Amino acid sequence: MTLGFVLAEPARVELTVFTVDGRVVRRFEVEPGVRGENSLVWDGTDGDGRPVASGVYLYRLRAGSRTEAQRMLVLD
């Protein structure tokens, strides 16, 4: 699964995937993200490398002073 985002300026990027009840599934850090279009590939596994179940997940993107959250659907 590819998660795309646009940065107005180069910044350290932290992307965290959560279950709908708020448990952290996986955390990524990219240093530094470049200005413009960026993407991060998530292979659908948790922090221990186990595949996650199908369902709705949330992700939070932090880049510099910007924070954004979105929902996503994972299907097997």
Predicted model as a PDB file, atoms N, CA, C, CB and O in Angstrom, pLDDT in the B-factor column:
MODEL        1                                                                  
ATOM      1  N   MET A   1       0.848  -1.157   0.000  1.00 88.00           N  
ATOM      2  CA  MET A   1       0.000   0.000   0.000  1.00 88.00           C  
ATOM      3  C   MET A   1       0.900   1.227   0.000  1.00 88.00           C  
ATOM      4  CB  MET A   1      -0.968  -0.006   1.213  1.00 88.00           C  
ATOM      5  O   MET A   1       1.806   1.344   0.824  1.00 88.00           O  
ATOM      6  N   THR A   2       0.646   2.125  -0.915  1.00 91.00           N  
ATOM      7  CA  THR A   2       1.450   3.343  -1.026  1.00 91.00           C  
ATOM      8  C   THR A   2       0.677   4.517  -0.451  1.00 91.00           C  
ATOM      9  CB  THR A   2       1.841   3.618  -2.498  1.00 91.00           C  
ATOM     10  O   THR A   2      -0.454   4.780  -0.861  1.00 91.00           O  
ATOM     11  N   LEU A   3       1.274   5.214   0.485  1.00 90.00           N  
ATOM     12  CA  LEU A   3       0.676   6.388   1.106  1.00 90.00           C  
ATOM     13  C   LEU A   3       1.406   7.608   0.574  1.00 90.00           C  
ATOM     14  CB  LEU A   3       0.747   6.317   2.672  1.00 90.00           C  
ATOM     15  O   LEU A   3       2.597   7.784   0.831  1.00 90.00           O  
ATOM     16  N   GLY A   4       0.704   8.445  -0.161  1.00 88.00           N  
ATOM     17  CA  GLY A   4       1.312   9.622  -0.763  1.00 88.00           C  
ATOM     18  C   GLY A   4       1.044  10.878   0.041  1.00 88.00           C  
ATOM     19  O   GLY A   4       0.006  10.994   0.693  1.00 88.00           O  
ATOM     20  N   PHE A   5       1.975  11.818  -0.002  1.00 88.00           N  
ATOM     21  CA  PHE A   5       1.807  13.094   0.683  1.00 88.00           C  
ATOM     22  C   PHE A   5       2.690  14.133   0.010  1.00 88.00           C  
ATOM     23  CB  PHE A   5       2.148  12.971   2.193  1.00 88.00           C  
ATOM     24  O   PHE A   5       3.673  13.796  -0.650  1.00 88.00           O  
ATOM     25  N   VAL A   6       2.329  15.396   0.184  1.00 88.00           N  
ATOM     26  CA  VAL A   6       3.065  16.510  -0.414  1.00 88.00           C  
ATOM     27  C   VAL A   6       3.608  17.386   0.700  1.00 88.00           C  
ATOM     28  CB  VAL A   6       2.162  17.335  -1.380  1.00 88.00           C  
ATOM     29  O   VAL A   6       2.888  17.736   1.635  1.00 88.00           O  
ATOM     30  N   LEU A   7       4.880  17.737   0.594  1.00 89.00           N  
ATOM     31  CA  LEU A   7       5.517  18.618   1.567  1.00 89.00           C  
ATOM     32  C   LEU A   7       5.793  19.976   0.940  1.00 89.00           C  
ATOM     33  CB  LEU A   7       6.822  17.994   2.096  1.00 89.00           C  
ATOM     34  O   LEU A   7       6.315  20.062  -0.172  1.00 89.00           O  
ATOM     35  N   ALA A   8       5.442  21.031   1.656  1.00 89.00           N  
ATOM     36  CA  ALA A   8       5.708  22.389   1.173  1.00 89.00           C  
ATOM     37  C   ALA A   8       7.191  22.726   1.279  1.00 89.00           C  
ATOM     38  CB  ALA A   8       4.880  23.412   1.963  1.00 89.00           C  
ATOM     39  O   ALA A   8       7.702  23.559   0.530  1.00 89.00           O  
ATOM     40  N   GLU A   9       7.876  22.074   2.211  1.00 89.00           N  
ATOM     41  CA  GLU A   9       9.314  22.283   2.399  1.00 89.00           C  
ATOM     42  C   GLU A   9       9.909  20.994   2.960  1.00 89.00           C  
ATOM     43  CB  GLU A   9       9.599  23.503   3.355  1.00 89.00           C  
ATOM     44  O   GLU A   9       9.181  20.181   3.530  1.00 89.00           O  
ATOM     45  N   PRO A  10      11.213  20.791   2.811  1.00 91.00           N  
ATOM     46  CA  PRO A  10      11.826  19.587   3.371  1.00 91.00           C  
ATOM     47  C   PRO A  10      11.588  19.518   4.879  1.00 91.00           C  
ATOM     48  CB  PRO A  10      13.337  19.557   3.065  1.00 91.00           C  
ATOM     49  O   PRO A  10      11.720  20.517   5.586  1.00 91.00           O  
ATOM     50  N   ALA A  11      11.238  18.331   5.358  1.00 91.00           N  
ATOM     51  CA  ALA A  11      10.958  18.179   6.785  1.00 91.00           C  
ATOM     52  C   ALA A  11      11.104  16.722   7.192  1.00 91.00           C  
ATOM     53  CB  ALA A  11       9.544  18.694   7.126  1.00 91.00           C  
ATOM     54  O   ALA A  11      10.966  15.817   6.369  1.00 91.00           O  
ATOM     55  N   ARG A  12      11.384  16.507   8.465  1.00 91.00           N  
ATOM     56  CA  ARG A  12      11.363  15.154   9.031  1.00 91.00           C  
ATOM     57  C   ARG A  12       9.903  14.706   9.028  1.00 91.00           C  
ATOM     58  CB  ARG A  12      11.991  15.109  10.501  1.00 91.00           C  
ATOM     59  O   ARG A  12       9.014  15.462   9.419  1.00 91.00           O  
ATOM     60  N   VAL A  13       9.665  13.485   8.590  1.00 93.00           N  
ATOM     61  CA  VAL A  13       8.307  12.965   8.471  1.00 93.00           C  
ATOM     62  C   VAL A  13       8.141  11.779   9.405  1.00 93.00           C  
ATOM     63  CB  VAL A  13       7.990  12.560   7.010  1.00 93.00           C  
ATOM     64  O   VAL A  13       8.979  10.878   9.439  1.00 93.00           O  
ATOM     65  N   GLU A  14       7.047  11.788  10.166  1.00 95.00           N  
ATOM     66  CA  GLU A  14       6.686  10.640  10.993  1.00 95.00           C  
ATOM     67  C   GLU A  14       5.278  10.216  10.582  1.00 95.00           C  
ATOM     68  CB  GLU A  14       6.762  10.983  12.537  1.00 95.00           C  
ATOM     69  O   GLU A  14       4.347  11.020  10.606  1.00 95.00           O  
ATOM     70  N   LEU A  15       5.134   8.955  10.208  1.00 95.00           N  
ATOM     71  CA  LEU A  15       3.831   8.420   9.841  1.00 95.00           C  
ATOM     72  C   LEU A  15       3.531   7.244  10.759  1.00 95.00           C  
ATOM     73  CB  LEU A  15       3.791   7.991   8.337  1.00 95.00           C  
ATOM     74  O   LEU A  15       4.315   6.299  10.851  1.00 95.00           O  
ATOM     75  N   THR A  16       2.388   7.310  11.439  1.00 97.00           N  
ATOM     76  CA  THR A  16       2.007   6.268  12.382  1.00 97.00           C  
ATOM     77  C   THR A  16       0.672   5.681  11.959  1.00 97.00           C  
ATOM     78  CB  THR A  16       1.932   6.821  13.827  1.00 97.00           C  
ATOM     79  O   THR A  16      -0.278   6.413  11.683  1.00 97.00           O  
ATOM     80  N   VAL A  17       0.604   4.336  11.910  1.00 97.00           N  
ATOM     81  CA  VAL A  17      -0.622   3.628  11.570  1.00 97.00           C  
ATOM     82  C   VAL A  17      -1.224   3.120  12.877  1.00 97.00           C  
ATOM     83  CB  VAL A  17      -0.353   2.447  10.556  1.00 97.00           C  
ATOM     84  O   VAL A  17      -0.526   2.557  13.720  1.00 97.00           O  
ATOM     85  N   PHE A  18      -2.548   3.330  13.033  1.00 97.00           N  
ATOM     86  CA  PHE A  18      -3.271   2.948  14.240  1.00 97.00           C  
ATOM     87  C   PHE A  18      -4.460   2.054  13.886  1.00 97.00           C  
ATOM     88  CB  PHE A  18      -3.748   4.201  15.006  1.00 97.00           C  
ATOM     89  O   PHE A  18      -4.984   2.109  12.773  1.00 97.00           O  
ATOM     90  N   THR A  19      -4.877   1.229  14.850  1.00 97.00           N  
ATOM     91  CA  THR A  19      -6.172   0.563  14.744  1.00 97.00           C  
ATOM     92  C   THR A  19      -7.238   1.603  15.073  1.00 97.00           C  
ATOM     93  CB  THR A  19      -6.267  -0.690  15.705  1.00 97.00           C  
ATOM     94  O   THR A  19      -6.915   2.677  15.580  1.00 97.00           O  
ATOM     95  N   VAL A  20      -8.507   1.298  14.790  1.00 96.00           N  
ATOM     96  CA  VAL A  20      -9.565   2.274  15.074  1.00 96.00           C  
ATOM     97  C   VAL A  20      -9.747   2.522  16.565  1.00 96.00           C  
ATOM     98  CB  VAL A  20     -10.875   1.806  14.478  1.00 96.00           C  
ATOM     99  O   VAL A  20     -10.325   3.538  16.951  1.00 96.00           O  
ATOM    100  N   ASP A  21      -9.261   1.606  17.418  1.00 96.00           N  
ATOM    101  CA  ASP A  21      -9.347   1.844  18.859  1.00 96.00           C  
ATOM    102  C   ASP A  21      -8.089   2.514  19.417  1.00 96.00           C  
ATOM    103  CB  ASP A  21      -9.592   0.533  19.585  1.00 96.00           C  
ATOM    104  O   ASP A  21      -7.931   2.615  20.634  1.00 96.00           O  
ATOM    105  N   GLY A  22      -7.190   2.974  18.534  1.00 96.00           N  
ATOM    106  CA  GLY A  22      -6.056   3.791  18.946  1.00 96.00           C  
ATOM    107  C   GLY A  22      -4.746   3.078  19.223  1.00 96.00           C  
ATOM    108  O   GLY A  22      -3.777   3.725  19.620  1.00 96.00           O  
ATOM    109  N   ARG A  23      -4.683   1.762  19.028  1.00 97.00           N  
ATOM    110  CA  ARG A  23      -3.421   1.055  19.243  1.00 97.00           C  
ATOM    111  C   ARG A  23      -2.468   1.295  18.070  1.00 97.00           C  
ATOM    112  CB  ARG A  23      -3.672  -0.458  19.430  1.00 97.00           C  
ATOM    113  O   ARG A  23      -2.890   1.257  16.914  1.00 97.00           O  
ATOM    114  N   VAL A  24      -1.196   1.540  18.357  1.00 98.00           N  
ATOM    115  CA  VAL A  24      -0.198   1.756  17.312  1.00 98.00           C  
ATOM    116  C   VAL A  24       0.115   0.419  16.645  1.00 98.00           C  
ATOM    117  CB  VAL A  24       1.097   2.403  17.895  1.00 98.00           C  
ATOM    118  O   VAL A  24       0.441  -0.564  17.310  1.00 98.00           O  
ATOM    119  N   VAL A  25       0.009   0.404  15.309  1.00 97.00           N  
ATOM    120  CA  VAL A  25       0.321  -0.786  14.522  1.00 97.00           C  
ATOM    121  C   VAL A  25       1.743  -0.715  14.005  1.00 97.00           C  
ATOM    122  CB  VAL A  25      -0.661  -0.941  13.356  1.00 97.00           C  
ATOM    123  O   VAL A  25       2.498  -1.683  14.094  1.00 97.00           O  
ATOM    124  N   ARG A  26       2.101   0.433  13.467  1.00 97.00           N  
ATOM    125  CA  ARG A  26       3.430   0.595  12.848  1.00 97.00           C  
ATOM    126  C   ARG A  26       3.788   2.075  12.817  1.00 97.00           C  
ATOM    127  CB  ARG A  26       3.460  -0.008  11.400  1.00 97.00           C  
ATOM    128  O   ARG A  26       2.920   2.928  12.633  1.00 97.00           O  
ATOM    129  N   ARG A  27       5.063   2.373  12.997  1.00 97.00           N  
ATOM    130  CA  ARG A  27       5.541   3.756  12.954  1.00 97.00           C  
ATOM    131  C   ARG A  27       6.709   3.837  11.981  1.00 97.00           C  
ATOM    132  CB  ARG A  27       5.964   4.255  14.374  1.00 97.00           C  
ATOM    133  O   ARG A  27       7.602   2.990  11.985  1.00 97.00           O  
ATOM    134  N   PHE A  28       6.684   4.868  11.150  1.00 95.00           N  
ATOM    135  CA  PHE A  28       7.748   5.104  10.177  1.00 95.00           C  
ATOM    136  C   PHE A  28       8.310   6.497  10.395  1.00 95.00           C  
ATOM    137  CB  PHE A  28       7.227   4.939   8.720  1.00 95.00           C  
ATOM    138  O   PHE A  28       7.572   7.422  10.733  1.00 95.00           O  
ATOM    139  N   GLU A  29       9.612   6.652  10.204  1.00 91.00           N  
ATOM    140  CA  GLU A  29      10.241   7.969  10.218  1.00 91.00           C  
ATOM    141  C   GLU A  29      11.083   8.105   8.966  1.00 91.00           C  
ATOM    142  CB  GLU A  29      11.105   8.178  11.499  1.00 91.00           C  
ATOM    143  O   GLU A  29      11.844   7.206   8.610  1.00 91.00           O  
ATOM    144  N   VAL A  30      10.937   9.240   8.303  1.00 83.00           N  
ATOM    145  CA  VAL A  30      11.696   9.527   7.087  1.00 83.00           C  
ATOM    146  C   VAL A  30      12.426  10.835   7.324  1.00 83.00           C  
ATOM    147  CB  VAL A  30      10.766   9.605   5.813  1.00 83.00           C  
ATOM    148  O   VAL A  30      11.804  11.850   7.637  1.00 83.00           O  
ATOM    149  N   GLU A  31      13.751  10.817   7.174  1.00 78.00           N  
ATOM    150  CA  GLU A  31      14.533  12.029   7.392  1.00 78.00           C  
ATOM    151  C   GLU A  31      15.435  12.303   6.227  1.00 78.00           C  
ATOM    152  CB  GLU A  31      15.346  11.924   8.657  1.00 78.00           C  
ATOM    153  O   GLU A  31      16.164  11.402   5.814  1.00 78.00           O  
ATOM    154  N   PRO A  32      15.434  13.462   5.686  1.00 80.00           N  
ATOM    155  CA  PRO A  32      14.291  14.364   5.655  1.00 80.00           C  
ATOM    156  C   PRO A  32      13.435  14.043   4.444  1.00 80.00           C  
ATOM    157  CB  PRO A  32      14.746  15.841   5.630  1.00 80.00           C  
ATOM    158  O   PRO A  32      13.947  13.544   3.442  1.00 80.00           O  
ATOM    159  N   GLY A  33      12.146  14.321   4.518  1.00 80.00           N  
ATOM    160  CA  GLY A  33      11.297  14.249   3.337  1.00 80.00           C  
ATOM    161  C   GLY A  33      11.640  15.433   2.452  1.00 80.00           C  
ATOM    162  O   GLY A  33      12.024  16.487   2.960  1.00 80.00           O  
ATOM    163  N   VAL A  34      11.514  15.288   1.171  1.00 86.00           N  
ATOM    164  CA  VAL A  34      11.872  16.375   0.250  1.00 86.00           C  
ATOM    165  C   VAL A  34      10.645  17.201  -0.099  1.00 86.00           C  
ATOM    166  CB  VAL A  34      12.517  15.815  -1.033  1.00 86.00           C  
ATOM    167  O   VAL A  34       9.512  16.737   0.022  1.00 86.00           O  
ATOM    168  N   ARG A  35      10.885  18.416  -0.527  1.00 89.00           N  
ATOM    169  CA  ARG A  35       9.800  19.303  -0.941  1.00 89.00           C  
ATOM    170  C   ARG A  35       9.086  18.690  -2.141  1.00 89.00           C  
ATOM    171  CB  ARG A  35      10.337  20.725  -1.285  1.00 89.00           C  
ATOM    172  O   ARG A  35       9.727  18.158  -3.046  1.00 89.00           O  
ATOM    173  N   GLY A  36       7.756  18.766  -2.144  1.00 92.00           N  
ATOM    174  CA  GLY A  36       6.959  18.232  -3.252  1.00 92.00           C  
ATOM    175  C   GLY A  36       6.352  16.885  -2.902  1.00 92.00           C  
ATOM    176  O   GLY A  36       6.120  16.575  -1.734  1.00 92.00           O  
ATOM    177  N   GLU A  37       6.100  16.088  -3.935  1.00 91.00           N  
ATOM    178  CA  GLU A  37       5.435  14.801  -3.750  1.00 91.00           C  
ATOM    179  C   GLU A  37       6.372  13.762  -3.147  1.00 91.00           C  
ATOM    180  CB  GLU A  37       4.890  14.297  -5.075  1.00 91.00           C  
ATOM    181  O   GLU A  37       7.524  13.627  -3.559  1.00 91.00           O  
ATOM    182  N   ASN A  38       5.861  13.041  -2.175  1.00 89.00           N  
ATOM    183  CA  ASN A  38       6.585  11.975  -1.492  1.00 89.00           C  
ATOM    184  C   ASN A  38       5.647  10.791  -1.349  1.00 89.00           C  
ATOM    185  CB  ASN A  38       7.121  12.445  -0.099  1.00 89.00           C  
ATOM    186  O   ASN A  38       4.432  10.934  -1.491  1.00 89.00           O  
ATOM    187  N   SER A  39       6.196   9.644  -1.073  1.00 89.00           N  
ATOM    188  CA  SER A  39       5.357   8.483  -0.791  1.00 89.00           C  
ATOM    189  C   SER A  39       6.107   7.534   0.134  1.00 89.00           C  
ATOM    190  CB  SER A  39       4.945   7.761  -2.102  1.00 89.00           C  
ATOM    191  O   SER A  39       7.335   7.541   0.218  1.00 89.00           O  
ATOM    192  N   LEU A  40       5.328   6.730   0.813  1.00 90.00           N  
ATOM    193  CA  LEU A  40       5.867   5.737   1.716  1.00 90.00           C  
ATOM    194  C   LEU A  40       5.104   4.441   1.445  1.00 90.00           C  
ATOM    195  CB  LEU A  40       5.749   6.190   3.224  1.00 90.00           C  
ATOM    196  O   LEU A  40       3.876   4.451   1.349  1.00 90.00           O  
ATOM    197  N   VAL A  41       5.815   3.349   1.325  1.00 91.00           N  
ATOM    198  CA  VAL A  41       5.172   2.064   1.055  1.00 91.00           C  
ATOM    199  C   VAL A  41       5.066   1.295   2.358  1.00 91.00           C  
ATOM    200  CB  VAL A  41       5.961   1.245  -0.013  1.00 91.00           C  
ATOM    201  O   VAL A  41       6.063   1.053   3.039  1.00 91.00           O  
ATOM    202  N   TRP A  42       3.831   0.911   2.695  1.00 93.00           N  
ATOM    203  CA  TRP A  42       3.569   0.078   3.864  1.00 93.00           C  
ATOM    204  C   TRP A  42       3.157  -1.294   3.365  1.00 93.00           C  
ATOM    205  CB  TRP A  42       2.467   0.702   4.788  1.00 93.00           C  
ATOM    206  O   TRP A  42       2.225  -1.412   2.569  1.00 93.00           O  
ATOM    207  N   ASP A  43       3.832  -2.314   3.818  1.00 94.00           N  
ATOM    208  CA  ASP A  43       3.566  -3.674   3.342  1.00 94.00           C  
ATOM    209  C   ASP A  43       2.443  -4.374   4.098  1.00 94.00           C  
ATOM    210  CB  ASP A  43       4.817  -4.496   3.445  1.00 94.00           C  
ATOM    211  O   ASP A  43       2.236  -5.575   3.922  1.00 94.00           O  
ATOM    212  N   GLY A  44       1.718  -3.644   4.933  1.00 95.00           N  
ATOM    213  CA  GLY A  44       0.586  -4.223   5.646  1.00 95.00           C  
ATOM    214  C   GLY A  44       0.969  -5.075   6.836  1.00 95.00           C  
ATOM    215  O   GLY A  44       0.202  -5.940   7.260  1.00 95.00           O  
ATOM    216  N   THR A  45       2.157  -4.833   7.379  1.00 96.00           N  
ATOM    217  CA  THR A  45       2.587  -5.595   8.550  1.00 96.00           C  
ATOM    218  C   THR A  45       2.706  -4.672   9.761  1.00 96.00           C  
ATOM    219  CB  THR A  45       3.934  -6.304   8.276  1.00 96.00           C  
ATOM    220  O   THR A  45       2.844  -3.456   9.629  1.00 96.00           O  
ATOM    221  N   ASP A  46       2.649  -5.288  10.947  1.00 97.00           N  
ATOM    222  CA  ASP A  46       2.816  -4.513  12.171  1.00 97.00           C  
ATOM    223  C   ASP A  46       4.306  -4.343  12.478  1.00 97.00           C  
ATOM    224  CB  ASP A  46       2.088  -5.198  13.357  1.00 97.00           C  
ATOM    225  O   ASP A  46       5.156  -4.732  11.676  1.00 97.00           O  
ATOM    226  N   GLY A  47       4.615  -3.771  13.619  1.00 95.00           N  
ATOM    227  CA  GLY A  47       6.002  -3.516  13.999  1.00 95.00           C  
ATOM    228  C   GLY A  47       6.849  -4.765  14.170  1.00 95.00           C  
ATOM    229  O   GLY A  47       8.077  -4.691  14.140  1.00 95.00           O  
ATOM    230  N   ASP A  48       6.196  -5.928  14.351  1.00 96.00           N  
ATOM    231  CA  ASP A  48       6.915  -7.196  14.484  1.00 96.00           C  
ATOM    232  C   ASP A  48       6.959  -7.986  13.185  1.00 96.00           C  
ATOM    233  CB  ASP A  48       6.279  -8.036  15.561  1.00 96.00           C  
ATOM    234  O   ASP A  48       7.437  -9.120  13.162  1.00 96.00           O  
ATOM    235  N   GLY A  49       6.459  -7.389  12.095  1.00 96.00           N  
ATOM    236  CA  GLY A  49       6.503  -8.045  10.795  1.00 96.00           C  
ATOM    237  C   GLY A  49       5.341  -8.978  10.507  1.00 96.00           C  
ATOM    238  O   GLY A  49       5.347  -9.680   9.496  1.00 96.00           O  
ATOM    239  N   ARG A  50       4.335  -8.995  11.389  1.00 97.00           N  
ATOM    240  CA  ARG A  50       3.161  -9.850  11.169  1.00 97.00           C  
ATOM    241  C   ARG A  50       2.131  -9.112  10.327  1.00 97.00           C  
ATOM    242  CB  ARG A  50       2.537 -10.290  12.516  1.00 97.00           C  
ATOM    243  O   ARG A  50       1.914  -7.918  10.532  1.00 97.00           O  
ATOM    244  N   PRO A  51       1.484  -9.802   9.374  1.00 96.00           N  
ATOM    245  CA  PRO A  51       0.445  -9.157   8.560  1.00 96.00           C  
ATOM    246  C   PRO A  51      -0.721  -8.707   9.438  1.00 96.00           C  
ATOM    247  CB  PRO A  51      -0.059 -10.119   7.457  1.00 96.00           C  
ATOM    248  O   PRO A  51      -1.108  -9.406  10.374  1.00 96.00           O  
ATOM    249  N   VAL A  52      -1.275  -7.541   9.131  1.00 97.00           N  
ATOM    250  CA  VAL A  52      -2.439  -7.051   9.865  1.00 97.00           C  
ATOM    251  C   VAL A  52      -3.710  -7.623   9.237  1.00 97.00           C  
ATOM    252  CB  VAL A  52      -2.478  -5.492   9.871  1.00 97.00           C  
ATOM    253  O   VAL A  52      -3.703  -8.040   8.079  1.00 97.00           O  
ATOM    254  N   ALA A  53      -4.781  -7.638   9.996  1.00 97.00           N  
ATOM    255  CA  ALA A  53      -6.066  -8.133   9.513  1.00 97.00           C  
ATOM    256  C   ALA A  53      -6.707  -7.102   8.583  1.00 97.00           C  
ATOM    257  CB  ALA A  53      -7.009  -8.456  10.698  1.00 97.00           C  
ATOM    258  O   ALA A  53      -6.409  -5.910   8.663  1.00 97.00           O  
ATOM    259  N   SER A  54      -7.573  -7.567   7.717  1.00 97.00           N  
ATOM    260  CA  SER A  54      -8.354  -6.654   6.879  1.00 97.00           C  
ATOM    261  C   SER A  54      -9.202  -5.769   7.777  1.00 97.00           C  
ATOM    262  CB  SER A  54      -9.249  -7.436   5.869  1.00 97.00           C  
ATOM    263  O   SER A  54      -9.651  -6.198   8.840  1.00 97.00           O  
ATOM    264  N   GLY A  55      -9.419  -4.540   7.350  1.00 97.00           N  
ATOM    265  CA  GLY A  55     -10.261  -3.640   8.124  1.00 97.00           C  
ATOM    266  C   GLY A  55      -9.871  -2.195   7.931  1.00 97.00           C  
ATOM    267  O   GLY A  55      -9.049  -1.864   7.077  1.00 97.00           O  
ATOM    268  N   VAL A  56     -10.469  -1.344   8.735  1.00 97.00           N  
ATOM    269  CA  VAL A  56     -10.212   0.098   8.680  1.00 97.00           C  
ATOM    270  C   VAL A  56      -9.088   0.433   9.650  1.00 97.00           C  
ATOM    271  CB  VAL A  56     -11.500   0.917   9.018  1.00 97.00           C  
ATOM    272  O   VAL A  56      -9.076  -0.018  10.796  1.00 97.00           O  
ATOM    273  N   TYR A  57      -8.151   1.229   9.168  1.00 97.00           N  
ATOM    274  CA  TYR A  57      -7.033   1.710   9.981  1.00 97.00           C  
ATOM    275  C   TYR A  57      -6.953   3.218   9.824  1.00 97.00           C  
ATOM    276  CB  TYR A  57      -5.683   1.027   9.567  1.00 97.00           C  
ATOM    277  O   TYR A  57      -7.479   3.778   8.862  1.00 97.00           O  
ATOM    278  N   LEU A  58      -6.306   3.864  10.751  1.00 97.00           N  
ATOM    279  CA  LEU A  58      -6.071   5.302  10.700  1.00 97.00           C  
ATOM    280  C   LEU A  58      -4.576   5.530  10.575  1.00 97.00           C  
ATOM    281  CB  LEU A  58      -6.649   6.023  11.960  1.00 97.00           C  
ATOM    282  O   LEU A  58      -3.772   4.736  11.064  1.00 97.00           O  
ATOM    283  N   TYR A  59      -4.208   6.624   9.914  1.00 95.00           N  
ATOM    284  CA  TYR A  59      -2.796   6.988   9.943  1.00 95.00           C  
ATOM    285  C   TYR A  59      -2.669   8.474  10.209  1.00 95.00           C  
ATOM    286  CB  TYR A  59      -2.096   6.609   8.619  1.00 95.00           C  
ATOM    287  O   TYR A  59      -3.504   9.278   9.795  1.00 95.00           O  
ATOM    288  N   ARG A  60      -1.595   8.820  10.916  1.00 96.00           N  
ATOM    289  CA  ARG A  60      -1.299  10.213  11.239  1.00 96.00           C  
ATOM    290  C   ARG A  60       0.049  10.553  10.636  1.00 96.00           C  
ATOM    291  CB  ARG A  60      -1.305  10.462  12.783  1.00 96.00           C  
ATOM    292  O   ARG A  60       1.033   9.845  10.844  1.00 96.00           O  
ATOM    293  N   LEU A  61       0.084  11.636   9.894  1.00 94.00           N  
ATOM    294  CA  LEU A  61       1.305  12.126   9.264  1.00 94.00           C  
ATOM    295  C   LEU A  61       1.712  13.414   9.964  1.00 94.00           C  
ATOM    296  CB  LEU A  61       1.108  12.355   7.728  1.00 94.00           C  
ATOM    297  O   LEU A  61       0.929  14.359  10.055  1.00 94.00           O  
ATOM    298  N   ARG A  62       2.945  13.438  10.458  1.00 94.00           N  
ATOM    299  CA  ARG A  62       3.507  14.662  11.030  1.00 94.00           C  
ATOM    300  C   ARG A  62       4.717  15.050  10.203  1.00 94.00           C  
ATOM    301  CB  ARG A  62       3.890  14.473  12.538  1.00 94.00           C  
ATOM    302  O   ARG A  62       5.628  14.247  10.001  1.00 94.00           O  
ATOM    303  N   ALA A  63       4.720  16.272   9.731  1.00 91.00           N  
ATOM    304  CA  ALA A  63       5.833  16.786   8.930  1.00 91.00           C  
ATOM    305  C   ALA A  63       6.052  18.240   9.324  1.00 91.00           C  
ATOM    306  CB  ALA A  63       5.551  16.650   7.385  1.00 91.00           C  
ATOM    307  O   ALA A  63       5.235  19.109   9.022  1.00 91.00           O  
ATOM    308  N   GLY A  64       7.159  18.488   9.996  1.00 85.00           N  
ATOM    309  CA  GLY A  64       7.397  19.837  10.491  1.00 85.00           C  
ATOM    310  C   GLY A  64       6.298  20.199  11.475  1.00 85.00           C  
ATOM    311  O   GLY A  64       6.067  19.467  12.437  1.00 85.00           O  
ATOM    312  N   SER A  65       5.613  21.321  11.251  1.00 88.00           N  
ATOM    313  CA  SER A  65       4.527  21.742  12.139  1.00 88.00           C  
ATOM    314  C   SER A  65       3.158  21.234  11.675  1.00 88.00           C  
ATOM    315  CB  SER A  65       4.501  23.258  12.236  1.00 88.00           C  
ATOM    316  O   SER A  65       2.144  21.509  12.316  1.00 88.00           O  
ATOM    317  N   ARG A  66       3.129  20.507  10.583  1.00 90.00           N  
ATOM    318  CA  ARG A  66       1.867  20.019  10.001  1.00 90.00           C  
ATOM    319  C   ARG A  66       1.522  18.622  10.528  1.00 90.00           C  
ATOM    320  CB  ARG A  66       1.960  19.994   8.454  1.00 90.00           C  
ATOM    321  O   ARG A  66       2.390  17.753  10.615  1.00 90.00           O  
ATOM    322  N   THR A  67       0.252  18.415  10.876  1.00 94.00           N  
ATOM    323  CA  THR A  67      -0.245  17.102  11.269  1.00 94.00           C  
ATOM    324  C   THR A  67      -1.535  16.836  10.499  1.00 94.00           C  
ATOM    325  CB  THR A  67      -0.480  17.018  12.820  1.00 94.00           C  
ATOM    326  O   THR A  67      -2.409  17.699  10.412  1.00 94.00           O  
ATOM    327  N   GLU A  68      -1.640  15.640   9.946  1.00 93.00           N  
ATOM    328  CA  GLU A  68      -2.809  15.254   9.163  1.00 93.00           C  
ATOM    329  C   GLU A  68      -3.172  13.818   9.513  1.00 93.00           C  
ATOM    330  CB  GLU A  68      -2.543  15.407   7.633  1.00 93.00           C  
ATOM    331  O   GLU A  68      -2.287  12.985   9.709  1.00 93.00           O  
ATOM    332  N   ALA A  69      -4.457  13.522   9.592  1.00 95.00           N  
ATOM    333  CA  ALA A  69      -4.899  12.153   9.869  1.00 95.00           C  
ATOM    334  C   ALA A  69      -5.911  11.725   8.812  1.00 95.00           C  
ATOM    335  CB  ALA A  69      -5.516  12.041  11.295  1.00 95.00           C  
ATOM    336  O   ALA A  69      -6.727  12.527   8.356  1.00 95.00           O  
ATOM    337  N   GLN A  70      -5.847  10.451   8.429  1.00 93.00           N  
ATOM    338  CA  GLN A  70      -6.740   9.915   7.411  1.00 93.00           C  
ATOM    339  C   GLN A  70      -7.113   8.482   7.778  1.00 93.00           C  
ATOM    340  CB  GLN A  70      -6.082   9.973   6.005  1.00 93.00           C  
ATOM    341  O   GLN A  70      -6.441   7.834   8.580  1.00 93.00           O  
ATOM    342  N   ARG A  71      -8.195   8.006   7.173  1.00 96.00           N  
ATOM    343  CA  ARG A  71      -8.593   6.598   7.303  1.00 96.00           C  
ATOM    344  C   ARG A  71      -8.133   5.866   6.068  1.00 96.00           C  
ATOM    345  CB  ARG A  71     -10.136   6.447   7.498  1.00 96.00           C  
ATOM    346  O   ARG A  71      -7.953   6.460   5.006  1.00 96.00           O  
ATOM    347  N   MET A  72      -7.942   4.549   6.219  1.00 95.00           N  
ATOM    348  CA  MET A  72      -7.633   3.714   5.059  1.00 95.00           C  
ATOM    349  C   MET A  72      -8.228   2.326   5.282  1.00 95.00           C  
ATOM    350  CB  MET A  72      -6.089   3.627   4.820  1.00 95.00           C  
ATOM    351  O   MET A  72      -8.442   1.903   6.418  1.00 95.00           O  
ATOM    352  N   LEU A  73      -8.485   1.647   4.213  1.00 95.00           N  
ATOM    353  CA  LEU A  73      -9.054   0.316   4.250  1.00 95.00           C  
ATOM    354  C   LEU A  73      -8.003  -0.677   3.778  1.00 95.00           C  
ATOM    355  CB  LEU A  73     -10.333   0.230   3.382  1.00 95.00           C  
ATOM    356  O   LEU A  73      -7.437  -0.520   2.696  1.00 95.00           O  
ATOM    357  N   VAL A  74      -7.742  -1.691   4.580  1.00 95.00           N  
ATOM    358  CA  VAL A  74      -6.787  -2.747   4.228  1.00 95.00           C  
ATOM    359  C   VAL A  74      -7.589  -3.988   3.904  1.00 95.00           C  
ATOM    360  CB  VAL A  74      -5.756  -3.020   5.386  1.00 95.00           C  
ATOM    361  O   VAL A  74      -8.405  -4.439   4.708  1.00 95.00           O  
ATOM    362  N   LEU A  75      -7.353  -4.543   2.717  1.00 93.00           N  
ATOM    363  CA  LEU A  75      -8.026  -5.770   2.287  1.00 93.00           C  
ATOM    364  C   LEU A  75      -6.998  -6.833   1.979  1.00 93.00           C  
ATOM    365  CB  LEU A  75      -8.918  -5.515   1.058  1.00 93.00           C  
ATOM    366  O   LEU A  75      -5.957  -6.543   1.390  1.00 93.00           O  
ATOM    367  N   ASP A  76      -7.284  -8.081   2.378  1.00 78.00           N  
ATOM    368  CA  ASP A  76      -6.401  -9.205   2.036  1.00 78.00           C  
ATOM    369  C   ASP A  76      -6.540  -9.544   0.575  1.00 78.00           C  
ATOM    370  CB  ASP A  76      -6.714 -10.439   2.896  1.00 78.00           C  
ATOM    371  O   ASP A  76      -5.880 -10.463   0.089  1.00 78.00           O  
TER     372      ASP A  76                                                      
ENDMDL                                                                          
END                                                                             
